[in-house]
Each structure stands twice: as structure tokens, then as C-alpha cells.
């Protein structure tokens, strides 16, 4: 163990007209303990999406926190998720952030917008290894932690914000990264950073989100 501390924050917006969110965040640990954070985005919106995302996040968080491999986690999800009656697929995207001993981060990503990592107040193009598990393209990254590293995971509601309005094709990941880079330099907490990102998405949607929208932030800071 070192003198680093894991700070987390997340917030979601529901698709307009829906009482349940199709995104789900599950977190184990944090602080000076190992962290497992899963952001799952269920197919569609509403009740079905919420069920898909809840199952995905809880299963992945439990298995990942228990030390099971990426292959085991993904194969379990494929076998467990219910099938969509319309599209005939069992489907939920996910991002896993797993921090071990406050020293190493494992990022595992499937079909969500790639997580943003800000290091030394600059957007960092971290290494990714592509894997094929059960016909699904999974990206895995192993990153040695540094003080003030910031990890930003999001559902596709974030880059979809502003589509057809301020941005013809949505708010691009690169633009979101630049927006967050400036905020990180302000020294905000993880909770504040996630809230400010989702608030900006809400504005771009005209306060009528066309998609479930979730942002999760993990900040590595010095223990106080």
C-alpha cells in the first residue's frame, strides 16, 4: 500500500420520459481499498435496459472484485443476460475500472465510448490491447497509477449529446476530453467532475436527454 487515495463520483440522466435509467454503475471498494467500478449500458432505454444494465454491472463487479479473469467475466455475461424480444440479442455494453493495491489500474472496455485518462493535466493516449472473447471485441489496458491521474468513463449518451443541434454528429470524445482536461486542472473532486460533465450534456440535449447519460470519474490523489 502507498500514500494514494481513490476518490470516485458518478451521476446519470434518464432518457426523457423514462422513470428508470438504462445505465447502471456498481462500485466495490475505493479509498485505500481495491476499487472495482463497472458502468453498464443496457440495450435501449427504460425497464428492459435497466434490467440488462443492472445484471451486467452486478455480475461483472462481483466477479472482477473476486479476481476472476476477463474471459470468465465476459463469458458469464453472454450466458446470463436475457434476450431482447425484438432484436433477439442479449446485449449490454460495459466499462470496468479495476484498481489494485493503489498501484495498478486495469481498464476493460466493451462497446462503450473509450474511457478518458488525464495525466499531468493532459489527455493521455493510454495503451490498449484488443481481445476477442466469444466473438466480442474487448479492449484491455494495464496502467501504473500516478498521483492526480483521472479516469473518466461514460455511456454513449455523452457523445450523443447535441446531435442534430449544436453538433451535427454529437459531442465527439476528443471534444469531451478537452472539456474535462480544463476542469481537471481546476482541482475539482471526482463527484464534481462527473456532475459538471453530465450537466453539460443535459444542456446540449436542451434538458430533454435523447439517451440515458452517465459519467463516472475516478481520481487518484494523495491521502490526507
C-alpha positions in Angstrom: 0.0 0.0 0.0 1.2 3.6 -0.7 0.0 7.1 0.2 -2.5 7.3 -2.7 -6.3 7.6 -2.2 -9.1 6.6 -4.6 -11.9 9.1 -5.0 -15.0 8.2 -7.0 -18.0 10.0 -8.3 -20.8 9.3 -10.8 -24.1 10.6 -11.9 -26.8 9.6 -14.5 -29.5 11.3 -16.6 -32.6 9.3 -17.6 -33.8 9.3 -21.2 -36.6 11.8 -21.5 -39.9 10.3 -20.5 -38.4 7.3 -18.7 -38.5 6.8 -14.9 -35.7 4.2 -14.9 -32.2 4.7 -16.2 -30.8 2.2 -18.8 -27.3 2.8 -17.4 -26.1 1.3 -14.1 -23.0 1.9 -12.0 -21.8 -0.7 -9.5 -18.8 0.1 -7.2 -16.9 -2.0 -4.7 -14.2 -0.5 -2.6 -12.4 2.8 -3.1 -10.5 5.0 -0.6 -7.5 2.9 0.4 -9.1 -0.4 -0.7 -9.0 -2.0 -4.1 -11.6 -0.5 -6.4 -13.9 -2.2 -8.8 -16.2 0.1 -10.8 -18.5 -1.1 -13.6 -20.5 1.2 -15.8 -23.0 -0.9 -17.9 -25.3 0.5 -20.6 -28.3 -1.7 -21.4 -29.8 -2.1 -24.8 -32.4 0.6 -25.5 -34.0 2.5 -22.6 -36.5 2.1 -19.8 -37.3 -1.1 -17.8 -35.6 -3.6 -20.1 -32.4 -1.6 -20.4 -32.3 -1.1 -16.7 -32.6 -4.8 -16.1 -29.8 -5.6 -18.6 -27.5 -2.9 -17.1 -28.2 -3.9 -13.5 -27.5 -7.6 -14.2 -24.4 -6.8 -16.2 -22.9 -4.3 -13.6 -23.6 -6.5 -10.6 -22.3 -9.7 -12.2 -19.1 -8.1 -13.6 -18.4 -6.1 -10.4 -18.7 -9.2 -8.2 -16.6 -11.4 -10.5 -14.0 -8.8 -11.2 -13.6 -7.9 -7.5 -13.3 -11.6 -6.8 -10.2 -11.8 -9.1 -11.8 -13.7 -12.0 -10.4 -13.3 -15.5 -11.8 -11.1 -18.3 -12.7 -14.2 -20.3 -14.7 -15.7 -17.4 -16.5 -12.4 -16.8 -17.5 -11.9 -20.4 -18.5 -15.5 -21.0 -20.7 -15.4 -17.9 -22.4 -12.2 -19.1 -23.1 -13.7 -22.5 -24.7 -16.8 -20.9 -26.6 -14.9 -18.3 -28.2 -11.8 -19.9 -31.8 -12.2 -21.1 -32.5 -11.9 -24.8 -34.2 -8.8 -26.3 -37.5 -10.0 -27.8 -37.2 -7.5 -30.7 -33.6 -7.8 -31.7 -33.0 -11.3 -30.5 -29.7 -10.4 -28.8 -28.6 -10.3 -25.1 -26.8 -7.0 -25.0 -25.2 -4.6 -22.6 -22.1 -2.6 -23.1 -19.7 -2.1 -20.2 -16.6 -0.4 -18.9 -14.7 -1.9 -15.9 -12.1 0.1 -13.9 -10.3 -2.2 -11.5 -7.6 -0.7 -9.2 -5.3 -3.0 -7.3 -3.2 -2.1 -4.2 -3.5 1.6 -5.2 -0.7 0.8 -7.7 -2.2 -0.5 -10.9 -5.4 0.1 -12.9 -6.9 -2.4 -15.3 -9.4 -1.0 -17.8 -11.7 -3.4 -19.6 -14.0 -1.9 -22.2 -16.7 -3.3 -24.5 -18.6 -1.0 -26.9 -18.8 2.0 -24.5 -17.0 5.2 -25.6 -13.4 4.6 -24.6 -12.6 5.9 -21.2 -10.6 9.2 -21.0 -7.4 9.3 -18.9 -5.9 12.6 -17.9 -2.4 12.5 -16.5 -0.3 15.5 -15.6 -3.3 17.7 -16.7 -3.0 16.4 -20.2 -5.2 13.9 -22.1 -3.2 10.7 -22.3 -3.5 8.2 -25.1 -3.0 5.1 -22.9 -2.1 1.7 -24.4 -4.9 -0.7 -25.3 -4.8 -4.4 -26.2 -7.6 -5.8 -28.4 -9.0 -9.2 -27.4 -11.7 -11.3 -29.0 -13.9 -13.2 -26.5 -16.9 -15.1 -27.6 -17.0 -13.0 -30.8 -16.9 -9.7 -28.9 -14.2 -7.2 -29.3 -12.8 -6.3 -25.9 -10.1 -3.7 -25.1 -7.9 -4.2 -22.1 -5.4 -1.7 -20.6 -3.0 -2.0 -17.7 -1.8 1.3 -16.3 0.6 2.0 -13.4 -1.1 4.7 -11.3 0.3 8.1 -10.6 -0.9 10.8 -8.2 -3.5 13.1 -9.8 -4.5 10.6 -12.5 -8.1 11.0 -13.5 -10.2 8.2 -15.2 -13.5 9.2 -16.9 -15.9 6.5 -18.1 -19.1 7.3 -19.8 -22.1 5.8 -21.6 -22.8 6.7 -25.2 -25.3 9.3 -24.0 -22.4 11.7 -23.5 -21.1 11.7 -27.1 -24.7 11.7 -28.4 -25.4 15.0 -26.7 -26.0 17.9 -29.0 -26.5 15.6 -32.1 -28.5 17.4 -34.7 -28.3 20.6 -32.7 -25.1 22.3 -31.6 -23.1 19.4 -33.0 -24.3 17.7 -36.2 -22.8 14.3 -35.2 -22.8 14.7 -31.4 -20.2 15.8 -28.9 -17.0 14.0 -30.0 -15.0 12.1 -27.5 -12.0 14.3 -28.3 -14.0 17.4 -27.5 -15.3 15.9 -24.3 -11.7 15.1 -23.3 -10.6 18.7 -23.9 -13.5 20.0 -21.9 -12.7 17.7 -19.0 -8.9 18.4 -19.2 -9.7 22.1 -18.4 -11.9 21.1 -15.5 -9.4 18.7 -14.0 -6.8 21.5 -13.9 -9.2 23.3 -11.6 -8.7 20.7 -8.9 -12.4 19.6 -8.6 -13.4 16.4 -6.8 -14.4 13.3 -8.7 -18.1 13.9 -7.8 -17.9 17.5 -9.1 -16.2 16.4 -12.3 -18.8 13.8 -13.1 -21.6 16.2 -12.3 -20.2 19.0 -14.5 -19.8 16.6 -17.4 -23.4 15.4 -17.2 -24.8 18.9 -16.6 -23.1 20.0 -19.9 -24.6 17.0 -21.7 -28.0 18.0 -20.3 -27.6 21.5 -21.7 -26.7 20.1 -25.1 -29.8 17.9 -25.1 -31.9 21.0 -24.4 -32.7 19.4 -21.0 -34.5 16.6 -22.9 -32.0 13.8 -23.0 -32.4 11.6 -26.1 -30.4 8.8 -24.4 -29.5 7.6 -20.9 -26.4 9.5 -20.0 -23.8 8.5 -17.3 -20.4 9.7 -16.3 -18.1 8.1 -13.8 -14.9 9.7 -12.5 -12.1 8.0 -10.6 -9.4 10.4 -9.2 -6.1 9.3 -7.7 -5.0 11.8 -5.1 -2.6 11.9 -2.1 -4.0 10.5 1.1 -4.9 13.3 3.6 
